[in-house]
Amino acid sequence: MAYVDTDMTSGIDAPKSSARDIVAAALDGVEAGAYEVLGDDVTRWVKDALSGEVAAMYQQLAQ
C-alpha cells in the first residue's frame, strides 16, 4: 500500500487510501489464498512499472 489516510499521514498532500479499503483488500486476499495483496492503485502501478521497461517509466531514457 502507499499512503493511508491516518493521523500519521495527515501532513502529507498526496492521494491516500482509506484504512477500511486497505483492510478489506487484505482480508479478501487472505480469504482467496493470495500470495500478495496490492491494496491500492499506486501500489499496482509501481508493481506494473517495475516489471516493465525502464524507458517506459522514465521518458528521458526513451530517446
Predicted model as a PDB file, atoms N, CA, C, CB and O in Angstrom, pLDDT in the B-factor column:
MODEL        1                                                                  
ATOM      1  N   MET A   1       0.833  -1.175   0.000  1.00 93.00           N  
ATOM      2  CA  MET A   1       0.000   0.000   0.000  1.00 93.00           C  
ATOM      3  C   MET A   1       0.878   1.239   0.000  1.00 93.00           C  
ATOM      4  CB  MET A   1      -0.948  -0.002   1.203  1.00 93.00           C  
ATOM      5  O   MET A   1       2.022   1.219   0.454  1.00 93.00           O  
ATOM      6  N   ALA A   2       0.321   2.295  -0.511  1.00 94.00           N  
ATOM      7  CA  ALA A   2       1.001   3.585  -0.471  1.00 94.00           C  
ATOM      8  C   ALA A   2       0.490   4.316   0.776  1.00 94.00           C  
ATOM      9  CB  ALA A   2       0.743   4.428  -1.796  1.00 94.00           C  
ATOM     10  O   ALA A   2       0.419   3.719   1.851  1.00 94.00           O  
ATOM     11  N   TYR A   3       0.138   5.577   0.649  1.00 95.00           N  
ATOM     12  CA  TYR A   3      -0.330   6.332   1.812  1.00 95.00           C  
ATOM     13  C   TYR A   3      -1.760   5.940   2.191  1.00 95.00           C  
ATOM     14  CB  TYR A   3      -0.255   7.838   1.532  1.00 95.00           C  
ATOM     15  O   TYR A   3      -2.619   5.729   1.335  1.00 95.00           O  
ATOM     16  N   VAL A   4      -1.980   5.851   3.497  1.00 96.00           N  
ATOM     17  CA  VAL A   4      -3.303   5.559   4.048  1.00 96.00           C  
ATOM     18  C   VAL A   4      -3.722   6.769   4.876  1.00 96.00           C  
ATOM     19  CB  VAL A   4      -3.299   4.235   4.917  1.00 96.00           C  
ATOM     20  O   VAL A   4      -2.904   7.366   5.577  1.00 96.00           O  
ATOM     21  N   ASP A   5      -4.976   7.118   4.792  1.00 96.00           N  
ATOM     22  CA  ASP A   5      -5.493   8.286   5.495  1.00 96.00           C  
ATOM     23  C   ASP A   5      -5.555   8.021   7.004  1.00 96.00           C  
ATOM     24  CB  ASP A   5      -6.890   8.664   4.956  1.00 96.00           C  
ATOM     25  O   ASP A   5      -6.557   7.528   7.521  1.00 96.00           O  
ATOM     26  N   THR A   6      -4.468   8.356   7.692  1.00 95.00           N  
ATOM     27  CA  THR A   6      -4.362   8.177   9.142  1.00 95.00           C  
ATOM     28  C   THR A   6      -3.765   9.448   9.746  1.00 95.00           C  
ATOM     29  CB  THR A   6      -3.488   6.923   9.498  1.00 95.00           C  
ATOM     30  O   THR A   6      -3.364  10.357   9.020  1.00 95.00           O  
ATOM     31  N   ASP A   7      -3.711   9.504  11.053  1.00 96.00           N  
ATOM     32  CA  ASP A   7      -3.082  10.641  11.726  1.00 96.00           C  
ATOM     33  C   ASP A   7      -1.617  10.780  11.307  1.00 96.00           C  
ATOM     34  CB  ASP A   7      -3.184  10.483  13.254  1.00 96.00           C  
ATOM     35  O   ASP A   7      -1.102  11.893  11.193  1.00 96.00           O  
ATOM     36  N   MET A   8      -0.957   9.659  11.081  1.00 95.00           N  
ATOM     37  CA  MET A   8       0.461   9.676  10.733  1.00 95.00           C  
ATOM     38  C   MET A   8       0.722  10.371   9.393  1.00 95.00           C  
ATOM     39  CB  MET A   8       0.997   8.255  10.687  1.00 95.00           C  
ATOM     40  O   MET A   8       1.782  10.967   9.202  1.00 95.00           O  
ATOM     41  N   THR A   9      -0.227  10.298   8.478  1.00 95.00           N  
ATOM     42  CA  THR A   9      -0.036  10.899   7.153  1.00 95.00           C  
ATOM     43  C   THR A   9      -0.834  12.188   6.974  1.00 95.00           C  
ATOM     44  CB  THR A   9      -0.428   9.908   6.075  1.00 95.00           C  
ATOM     45  O   THR A   9      -0.989  12.662   5.849  1.00 95.00           O  
ATOM     46  N   SER A  10      -1.331  12.749   8.042  1.00 95.00           N  
ATOM     47  CA  SER A  10      -2.180  13.946   7.934  1.00 95.00           C  
ATOM     48  C   SER A  10      -1.460  15.135   7.306  1.00 95.00           C  
ATOM     49  CB  SER A  10      -2.688  14.338   9.303  1.00 95.00           C  
ATOM     50  O   SER A  10      -2.108  15.976   6.683  1.00 95.00           O  
ATOM     51  N   GLY A  11      -0.153  15.228   7.448  1.00 96.00           N  
ATOM     52  CA  GLY A  11       0.599  16.347   6.892  1.00 96.00           C  
ATOM     53  C   GLY A  11       1.076  16.123   5.468  1.00 96.00           C  
ATOM     54  O   GLY A  11       1.770  16.977   4.917  1.00 96.00           O  
ATOM     55  N   ILE A  12       0.730  15.016   4.867  1.00 96.00           N  
ATOM     56  CA  ILE A  12       1.191  14.689   3.518  1.00 96.00           C  
ATOM     57  C   ILE A  12       0.087  15.008   2.518  1.00 96.00           C  
ATOM     58  CB  ILE A  12       1.607  13.194   3.417  1.00 96.00           C  
ATOM     59  O   ILE A  12      -1.045  14.542   2.647  1.00 96.00           O  
ATOM     60  N   ASP A  13       0.440  15.811   1.523  1.00 96.00           N  
ATOM     61  CA  ASP A  13      -0.514  16.182   0.484  1.00 96.00           C  
ATOM     62  C   ASP A  13      -0.330  15.244  -0.704  1.00 96.00           C  
ATOM     63  CB  ASP A  13      -0.330  17.671   0.054  1.00 96.00           C  
ATOM     64  O   ASP A  13       0.381  15.562  -1.657  1.00 96.00           O  
ATOM     65  N   ALA A  14      -0.969  14.105  -0.637  1.00 94.00           N  
ATOM     66  CA  ALA A  14      -0.884  13.098  -1.695  1.00 94.00           C  
ATOM     67  C   ALA A  14      -2.153  12.257  -1.618  1.00 94.00           C  
ATOM     68  CB  ALA A  14       0.415  12.202  -1.550  1.00 94.00           C  
ATOM     69  O   ALA A  14      -2.837  12.249  -0.595  1.00 94.00           O  
ATOM     70  N   PRO A  15      -2.464  11.553  -2.698  1.00 92.00           N  
ATOM     71  CA  PRO A  15      -3.626  10.663  -2.649  1.00 92.00           C  
ATOM     72  C   PRO A  15      -3.448   9.622  -1.542  1.00 92.00           C  
ATOM     73  CB  PRO A  15      -3.838   9.965  -4.019  1.00 92.00           C  
ATOM     74  O   PRO A  15      -2.351   9.104  -1.332  1.00 92.00           O  
ATOM     75  N   LYS A  16      -4.529   9.328  -0.847  1.00 96.00           N  
ATOM     76  CA  LYS A  16      -4.480   8.363   0.259  1.00 96.00           C  
ATOM     77  C   LYS A  16      -5.660   7.405   0.162  1.00 96.00           C  
ATOM     78  CB  LYS A  16      -4.485   9.090   1.631  1.00 96.00           C  
ATOM     79  O   LYS A  16      -6.759   7.782  -0.243  1.00 96.00           O  
ATOM     80  N   SER A  17      -5.409   6.177   0.536  1.00 96.00           N  
ATOM     81  CA  SER A  17      -6.477   5.179   0.624  1.00 96.00           C  
ATOM     82  C   SER A  17      -7.082   5.241   2.009  1.00 96.00           C  
ATOM     83  CB  SER A  17      -5.948   3.749   0.316  1.00 96.00           C  
ATOM     84  O   SER A  17      -6.446   5.685   2.965  1.00 96.00           O  
ATOM     85  N   SER A  18      -8.314   4.791   2.102  1.00 96.00           N  
ATOM     86  CA  SER A  18      -8.917   4.705   3.430  1.00 96.00           C  
ATOM     87  C   SER A  18      -8.425   3.416   4.095  1.00 96.00           C  
ATOM     88  CB  SER A  18     -10.491   4.738   3.348  1.00 96.00           C  
ATOM     89  O   SER A  18      -8.186   2.407   3.430  1.00 96.00           O  
ATOM     90  N   ALA A  19      -8.282   3.473   5.396  1.00 95.00           N  
ATOM     91  CA  ALA A  19      -7.855   2.283   6.146  1.00 95.00           C  
ATOM     92  C   ALA A  19      -8.860   1.154   5.933  1.00 95.00           C  
ATOM     93  CB  ALA A  19      -7.710   2.604   7.664  1.00 95.00           C  
ATOM     94  O   ALA A  19      -8.474  -0.012   5.849  1.00 95.00           O  
ATOM     95  N   ARG A  20     -10.126   1.487   5.847  1.00 96.00           N  
ATOM     96  CA  ARG A  20     -11.171   0.482   5.629  1.00 96.00           C  
ATOM     97  C   ARG A  20     -10.957  -0.261   4.302  1.00 96.00           C  
ATOM     98  CB  ARG A  20     -12.564   1.148   5.643  1.00 96.00           C  
ATOM     99  O   ARG A  20     -11.105  -1.482   4.242  1.00 96.00           O  
ATOM    100  N   ASP A  21     -10.608   0.478   3.241  1.00 96.00           N  
ATOM    101  CA  ASP A  21     -10.365  -0.154   1.935  1.00 96.00           C  
ATOM    102  C   ASP A  21      -9.148  -1.075   1.967  1.00 96.00           C  
ATOM    103  CB  ASP A  21     -10.173   0.914   0.859  1.00 96.00           C  
ATOM    104  O   ASP A  21      -9.162  -2.149   1.366  1.00 96.00           O  
ATOM    105  N   ILE A  22      -8.093  -0.650   2.670  1.00 96.00           N  
ATOM    106  CA  ILE A  22      -6.884  -1.473   2.757  1.00 96.00           C  
ATOM    107  C   ILE A  22      -7.167  -2.755   3.533  1.00 96.00           C  
ATOM    108  CB  ILE A  22      -5.737  -0.686   3.427  1.00 96.00           C  
ATOM    109  O   ILE A  22      -6.745  -3.836   3.124  1.00 96.00           O  
ATOM    110  N   VAL A  23      -7.874  -2.637   4.640  1.00 96.00           N  
ATOM    111  CA  VAL A  23      -8.228  -3.827   5.433  1.00 96.00           C  
ATOM    112  C   VAL A  23      -9.103  -4.767   4.610  1.00 96.00           C  
ATOM    113  CB  VAL A  23      -8.960  -3.420   6.741  1.00 96.00           C  
ATOM    114  O   VAL A  23      -8.900  -5.981   4.635  1.00 96.00           O  
ATOM    115  N   ALA A  24     -10.067  -4.221   3.889  1.00 96.00           N  
ATOM    116  CA  ALA A  24     -10.943  -5.058   3.060  1.00 96.00           C  
ATOM    117  C   ALA A  24     -10.136  -5.793   1.996  1.00 96.00           C  
ATOM    118  CB  ALA A  24     -12.042  -4.203   2.395  1.00 96.00           C  
ATOM    119  O   ALA A  24     -10.364  -6.979   1.761  1.00 96.00           O  
ATOM    120  N   ALA A  25      -9.198  -5.107   1.351  1.00 96.00           N  
ATOM    121  CA  ALA A  25      -8.361  -5.742   0.337  1.00 96.00           C  
ATOM    122  C   ALA A  25      -7.511  -6.847   0.954  1.00 96.00           C  
ATOM    123  CB  ALA A  25      -7.464  -4.703  -0.349  1.00 96.00           C  
ATOM    124  O   ALA A  25      -7.364  -7.921   0.370  1.00 96.00           O  
ATOM    125  N   ALA A  26      -6.952  -6.585   2.132  1.00 96.00           N  
ATOM    126  CA  ALA A  26      -6.128  -7.594   2.806  1.00 96.00           C  
ATOM    127  C   ALA A  26      -6.956  -8.819   3.183  1.00 96.00           C  
ATOM    128  CB  ALA A  26      -5.470  -6.998   4.060  1.00 96.00           C  
ATOM    129  O   ALA A  26      -6.529  -9.951   2.958  1.00 96.00           O  
ATOM    130  N   LEU A  27      -8.125  -8.599   3.750  1.00 97.00           N  
ATOM    131  CA  LEU A  27      -8.981  -9.728   4.133  1.00 97.00           C  
ATOM    132  C   LEU A  27      -9.448 -10.518   2.919  1.00 97.00           C  
ATOM    133  CB  LEU A  27     -10.190  -9.232   4.920  1.00 97.00           C  
ATOM    134  O   LEU A  27      -9.501 -11.747   2.961  1.00 97.00           O  
ATOM    135  N   ASP A  28      -9.784  -9.823   1.839  1.00 97.00           N  
ATOM    136  CA  ASP A  28     -10.170 -10.514   0.601  1.00 97.00           C  
ATOM    137  C   ASP A  28      -9.020 -11.368   0.083  1.00 97.00           C  
ATOM    138  CB  ASP A  28     -10.603  -9.500  -0.478  1.00 97.00           C  
ATOM    139  O   ASP A  28      -9.224 -12.494  -0.372  1.00 97.00           O  
ATOM    140  N   GLY A  29      -7.807 -10.818   0.158  1.00 96.00           N  
ATOM    141  CA  GLY A  29      -6.639 -11.570  -0.292  1.00 96.00           C  
ATOM    142  C   GLY A  29      -6.376 -12.799   0.552  1.00 96.00           C  
ATOM    143  O   GLY A  29      -6.075 -13.867   0.020  1.00 96.00           O  
ATOM    144  N   VAL A  30      -6.487 -12.659   1.862  1.00 96.00           N  
ATOM    145  CA  VAL A  30      -6.297 -13.803   2.760  1.00 96.00           C  
ATOM    146  C   VAL A  30      -7.358 -14.868   2.477  1.00 96.00           C  
ATOM    147  CB  VAL A  30      -6.360 -13.355   4.248  1.00 96.00           C  
ATOM    148  O   VAL A  30      -7.053 -16.058   2.398  1.00 96.00           O  
ATOM    149  N   GLU A  31      -8.583 -14.432   2.329  1.00 97.00           N  
ATOM    150  CA  GLU A  31      -9.675 -15.368   2.049  1.00 97.00           C  
ATOM    151  C   GLU A  31      -9.465 -16.109   0.732  1.00 97.00           C  
ATOM    152  CB  GLU A  31     -11.006 -14.626   2.016  1.00 97.00           C  
ATOM    153  O   GLU A  31      -9.810 -17.285   0.614  1.00 97.00           O  
ATOM    154  N   ALA A  32      -8.901 -15.421  -0.254  1.00 97.00           N  
ATOM    155  CA  ALA A  32      -8.658 -16.029  -1.568  1.00 97.00           C  
ATOM    156  C   ALA A  32      -7.372 -16.845  -1.614  1.00 97.00           C  
ATOM    157  CB  ALA A  32      -8.607 -14.954  -2.629  1.00 97.00           C  
ATOM    158  O   ALA A  32      -7.100 -17.516  -2.609  1.00 97.00           O  
ATOM    159  N   GLY A  33      -6.576 -16.792  -0.539  1.00 96.00           N  
ATOM    160  CA  GLY A  33      -5.307 -17.524  -0.534  1.00 96.00           C  
ATOM    161  C   GLY A  33      -4.229 -16.847  -1.361  1.00 96.00           C  
ATOM    162  O   GLY A  33      -3.301 -17.505  -1.832  1.00 96.00           O  
ATOM    163  N   ALA A  34      -4.343 -15.538  -1.542  1.00 95.00           N  
ATOM    164  CA  ALA A  34      -3.379 -14.803  -2.365  1.00 95.00           C  
ATOM    165  C   ALA A  34      -2.005 -14.770  -1.697  1.00 95.00           C  
ATOM    166  CB  ALA A  34      -3.878 -13.368  -2.623  1.00 95.00           C  
ATOM    167  O   ALA A  34      -1.903 -14.673  -0.474  1.00 95.00           O  
ATOM    168  N   TYR A  35      -0.961 -14.851  -2.504  1.00 95.00           N  
ATOM    169  CA  TYR A  35       0.407 -14.722  -2.005  1.00 95.00           C  
ATOM    170  C   TYR A  35       0.794 -13.267  -1.821  1.00 95.00           C  
ATOM    171  CB  TYR A  35       1.384 -15.402  -2.953  1.00 95.00           C  
ATOM    172  O   TYR A  35       1.721 -12.945  -1.077  1.00 95.00           O  
ATOM    173  N   GLU A  36       0.074 -12.393  -2.505  1.00 94.00           N  
ATOM    174  CA  GLU A  36       0.386 -10.970  -2.480  1.00 94.00           C  
ATOM    175  C   GLU A  36      -0.921 -10.196  -2.589  1.00 94.00           C  
ATOM    176  CB  GLU A  36       1.372 -10.582  -3.632  1.00 94.00           C  
ATOM    177  O   GLU A  36      -1.822 -10.579  -3.334  1.00 94.00           O  
ATOM    178  N   VAL A  37      -1.013  -9.109  -1.843  1.00 95.00           N  
ATOM    179  CA  VAL A  37      -2.183  -8.240  -1.920  1.00 95.00           C  
ATOM    180  C   VAL A  37      -1.690  -6.833  -2.211  1.00 95.00           C  
ATOM    181  CB  VAL A  37      -3.029  -8.287  -0.598  1.00 95.00           C  
ATOM    182  O   VAL A  37      -0.885  -6.281  -1.460  1.00 95.00           O  
ATOM    183  N   LEU A  38      -2.170  -6.262  -3.289  1.00 95.00           N  
ATOM    184  CA  LEU A  38      -1.840  -4.881  -3.641  1.00 95.00           C  
ATOM    185  C   LEU A  38      -3.065  -4.048  -3.288  1.00 95.00           C  
ATOM    186  CB  LEU A  38      -1.447  -4.731  -5.176  1.00 95.00           C  
ATOM    187  O   LEU A  38      -4.110  -4.150  -3.930  1.00 95.00           O  
ATOM    188  N   GLY A  39      -2.919  -3.227  -2.265  1.00 93.00           N  
ATOM    189  CA  GLY A  39      -4.066  -2.584  -1.654  1.00 93.00           C  
ATOM    190  C   GLY A  39      -4.589  -1.332  -2.313  1.00 93.00           C  
ATOM    191  O   GLY A  39      -5.658  -0.850  -1.941  1.00 93.00           O  
ATOM    192  N   ASP A  40      -3.863  -0.780  -3.293  1.00 94.00           N  
ATOM    193  CA  ASP A  40      -4.331   0.471  -3.896  1.00 94.00           C  
ATOM    194  C   ASP A  40      -3.762   0.632  -5.296  1.00 94.00           C  
ATOM    195  CB  ASP A  40      -3.941   1.677  -3.022  1.00 94.00           C  
ATOM    196  O   ASP A  40      -2.885  -0.123  -5.716  1.00 94.00           O  
ATOM    197  N   ASP A  41      -4.271   1.628  -6.012  1.00 93.00           N  
ATOM    198  CA  ASP A  41      -3.848   1.864  -7.396  1.00 93.00           C  
ATOM    199  C   ASP A  41      -2.372   2.261  -7.495  1.00 93.00           C  
ATOM    200  CB  ASP A  41      -4.712   2.949  -8.023  1.00 93.00           C  
ATOM    201  O   ASP A  41      -1.689   1.864  -8.440  1.00 93.00           O  
ATOM    202  N   VAL A  42      -1.884   3.027  -6.546  1.00 91.00           N  
ATOM    203  CA  VAL A  42      -0.467   3.432  -6.579  1.00 91.00           C  
ATOM    204  C   VAL A  42       0.425   2.198  -6.516  1.00 91.00           C  
ATOM    205  CB  VAL A  42      -0.136   4.399  -5.403  1.00 91.00           C  
ATOM    206  O   VAL A  42       1.383   2.089  -7.281  1.00 91.00           O  
ATOM    207  N   THR A  43       0.129   1.292  -5.634  1.00 92.00           N  
ATOM    208  CA  THR A  43       0.935   0.082  -5.485  1.00 92.00           C  
ATOM    209  C   THR A  43       0.852  -0.795  -6.726  1.00 92.00           C  
ATOM    210  CB  THR A  43       0.487  -0.706  -4.259  1.00 92.00           C  
ATOM    211  O   THR A  43       1.855  -1.367  -7.154  1.00 92.00           O  
ATOM    212  N   ARG A  44      -0.335  -0.903  -7.302  1.00 92.00           N  
ATOM    213  CA  ARG A  44      -0.466  -1.685  -8.545  1.00 92.00           C  
ATOM    214  C   ARG A  44       0.342  -1.042  -9.667  1.00 92.00           C  
ATOM    215  CB  ARG A  44      -1.954  -1.805  -8.964  1.00 92.00           C  
ATOM    216  O   ARG A  44       0.974  -1.747 -10.453  1.00 92.00           O  
ATOM    217  N   TRP A  45       0.330   0.302  -9.752  1.00 88.00           N  
ATOM    218  CA  TRP A  45       1.104   0.997 -10.778  1.00 88.00           C  
ATOM    219  C   TRP A  45       2.596   0.737 -10.581  1.00 88.00           C  
ATOM    220  CB  TRP A  45       0.812   2.513 -10.746  1.00 88.00           C  
ATOM    221  O   TRP A  45       3.306   0.465 -11.549  1.00 88.00           O  
ATOM    222  N   VAL A  46       3.074   0.817  -9.349  1.00 88.00           N  
ATOM    223  CA  VAL A  46       4.501   0.586  -9.078  1.00 88.00           C  
ATOM    224  C   VAL A  46       4.889  -0.827  -9.486  1.00 88.00           C  
ATOM    225  CB  VAL A  46       4.825   0.818  -7.582  1.00 88.00           C  
ATOM    226  O   VAL A  46       5.923  -1.022 -10.125  1.00 88.00           O  
ATOM    227  N   LYS A  47       4.085  -1.802  -9.130  1.00 89.00           N  
ATOM    228  CA  LYS A  47       4.410  -3.190  -9.496  1.00 89.00           C  
ATOM    229  C   LYS A  47       4.448  -3.353 -11.014  1.00 89.00           C  
ATOM    230  CB  LYS A  47       3.381  -4.170  -8.884  1.00 89.00           C  
ATOM    231  O   LYS A  47       5.369  -3.971 -11.547  1.00 89.00           O  
ATOM    232  N   ASP A  48       3.461  -2.804 -11.706  1.00 87.00           N  
ATOM    233  CA  ASP A  48       3.452  -2.879 -13.164  1.00 87.00           C  
ATOM    234  C   ASP A  48       4.666  -2.182 -13.758  1.00 87.00           C  
ATOM    235  CB  ASP A  48       2.172  -2.263 -13.720  1.00 87.00           C  
ATOM    236  O   ASP A  48       5.288  -2.699 -14.686  1.00 87.00           O  
ATOM    237  N   ALA A  49       5.004  -1.018 -13.230  1.00 83.00           N  
ATOM    238  CA  ALA A  49       6.128  -0.253 -13.747  1.00 83.00           C  
ATOM    239  C   ALA A  49       7.445  -0.985 -13.521  1.00 83.00           C  
ATOM    240  CB  ALA A  49       6.174   1.122 -13.095  1.00 83.00           C  
ATOM    241  O   ALA A  49       8.318  -0.962 -14.388  1.00 83.00           O  
ATOM    242  N   LEU A  50       7.598  -1.624 -12.387  1.00 85.00           N  
ATOM    243  CA  LEU A  50       8.841  -2.328 -12.094  1.00 85.00           C  
ATOM    244  C   LEU A  50       9.027  -3.569 -12.960  1.00 85.00           C  
ATOM    245  CB  LEU A  50       8.878  -2.717 -10.636  1.00 85.00           C  
ATOM    246  O   LEU A  50      10.155  -4.017 -13.167  1.00 85.00           O  
ATOM    247  N   SER A  51       7.944  -4.119 -13.460  1.00 84.00           N  
ATOM    248  CA  SER A  51       8.063  -5.302 -14.301  1.00 84.00           C  
ATOM    249  C   SER A  51       8.138  -4.947 -15.790  1.00 84.00           C  
ATOM    250  CB  SER A  51       6.889  -6.234 -14.049  1.00 84.00           C  
ATOM    251  O   SER A  51       8.261  -5.827 -16.641  1.00 84.00           O  
ATOM    252  N   GLY A  52       8.064  -3.660 -16.088  1.00 77.00           N  
ATOM    253  CA  GLY A  52       8.119  -3.218 -17.481  1.00 77.00           C  
ATOM    254  C   GLY A  52       9.489  -2.685 -17.866  1.00 77.00           C  
ATOM    255  O   GLY A  52      10.464  -2.838 -17.131  1.00 77.00           O  
ATOM    256  N   GLU A  53       9.539  -2.072 -19.005  1.00 79.00           N  
ATOM    257  CA  GLU A  53      10.775  -1.480 -19.495  1.00 79.00           C  
ATOM    258  C   GLU A  53      11.094  -0.205 -18.725  1.00 79.00           C  
ATOM    259  CB  GLU A  53      10.676  -1.188 -20.998  1.00 79.00           C  
ATOM    260  O   GLU A  53      10.200   0.585 -18.424  1.00 79.00           O  
ATOM    261  N   VAL A  54      12.352  -0.009 -18.413  1.00 75.00           N  
ATOM    262  CA  VAL A  54      12.776   1.172 -17.669  1.00 75.00           C  
ATOM    263  C   VAL A  54      12.448   2.448 -18.452  1.00 75.00           C  
ATOM    264  CB  VAL A  54      14.286   1.102 -17.363  1.00 75.00           C  
ATOM    265  O   VAL A  54      12.012   3.438 -17.862  1.00 75.00           O  
ATOM    266  N   ALA A  55      12.650   2.435 -19.751  1.00 76.00           N  
ATOM    267  CA  ALA A  55      12.400   3.625 -20.572  1.00 76.00           C  
ATOM    268  C   ALA A  55      10.925   4.031 -20.557  1.00 76.00           C  
ATOM    269  CB  ALA A  55      12.852   3.374 -22.011  1.00 76.00           C  
ATOM    270  O   ALA A  55      10.608   5.201 -20.771  1.00 76.00           O  
ATOM    271  N   ALA A  56      10.036   3.097 -20.312  1.00 75.00           N  
ATOM    272  CA  ALA A  56       8.623   3.426 -20.256  1.00 75.00           C  
ATOM    273  C   ALA A  56       8.298   4.263 -19.014  1.00 75.00           C  
ATOM    274  CB  ALA A  56       7.785   2.149 -20.268  1.00 75.00           C  
ATOM    275  O   ALA A  56       7.375   5.077 -19.034  1.00 75.00           O  
ATOM    276  N   MET A  57       9.052   4.060 -17.949  1.00 73.00           N  
ATOM    277  CA  MET A  57       8.845   4.838 -16.719  1.00 73.00           C  
ATOM    278  C   MET A  57       9.535   6.196 -16.779  1.00 73.00           C  
ATOM    279  CB  MET A  57       9.354   4.059 -15.513  1.00 73.00           C  
ATOM    280  O   MET A  57       9.030   7.184 -16.247  1.00 73.00           O  
ATOM    281  N   TYR A  58      10.677   6.232 -17.422  1.00 78.00           N  
ATOM    282  CA  TYR A  58      11.482   7.453 -17.472  1.00 78.00           C  
ATOM    283  C   TYR A  58      11.609   7.919 -18.905  1.00 78.00           C  
ATOM    284  CB  TYR A  58      12.876   7.227 -16.853  1.00 78.00           C  
ATOM    285  O   TYR A  58      12.446   7.415 -19.653  1.00 78.00           O  
ATOM    286  N   GLN A  59      10.779   8.883 -19.296  1.00 76.00           N  
ATOM    287  CA  GLN A  59      10.723   9.336 -20.679  1.00 76.00           C  
ATOM    288  C   GLN A  59      12.067   9.826 -21.202  1.00 76.00           C  
ATOM    289  CB  GLN A  59       9.710  10.428 -20.810  1.00 76.00           C  
ATOM    290  O   GLN A  59      12.350   9.696 -22.393  1.00 76.00           O  
ATOM    291  N   GLN A  60      12.899  10.389 -20.323  1.00 81.00           N  
ATOM    292  CA  GLN A  60      14.199  10.899 -20.781  1.00 81.00           C  
ATOM    293  C   GLN A  60      15.113   9.775 -21.287  1.00 81.00           C  
ATOM    294  CB  GLN A  60      14.893  11.658 -19.644  1.00 81.00           C  
ATOM    295  O   GLN A  60      16.090  10.052 -21.984  1.00 81.00           O  
ATOM    296  N   LEU A  61      14.820   8.533 -20.954  1.00 79.00           N  
ATOM    297  CA  LEU A  61      15.623   7.404 -21.438  1.00 79.00           C  
ATOM    298  C   LEU A  61      15.132   6.890 -22.788  1.00 79.00           C  
ATOM    299  CB  LEU A  61      15.602   6.272 -20.419  1.00 79.00           C  
ATOM    300  O   LEU A  61      15.828   6.113 -23.441  1.00 79.00           O  
ATOM    301  N   ALA A  62      13.974   7.302 -23.204  1.00 72.00           N  
ATOM    302  CA  ALA A  62      13.365   6.773 -24.425  1.00 72.00           C  
ATOM    303  C   ALA A  62      13.885   7.417 -25.703  1.00 72.00           C  
ATOM    304  CB  ALA A  62      11.886   6.948 -24.359  1.00 72.00           C  
ATOM    305  O   ALA A  62      13.362   7.153 -26.786  1.00 72.00           O  
ATOM    306  N   GLN A  63      14.893   8.246 -25.591  1.00 68.00           N  
ATOM    307  CA  GLN A  63      15.397   8.947 -26.783  1.00 68.00           C  
ATOM    308  C   GLN A  63      16.148   8.071 -27.700  1.00 68.00           C  
ATOM    309  CB  GLN A  63      16.259  10.070 -26.401  1.00 68.00           C  
ATOM    310  O   GLN A  63      16.626   8.530 -28.738  1.00 68.00           O  
TER     311      GLN A  63                                                      
ENDMDL                                                                          
END                                                                             
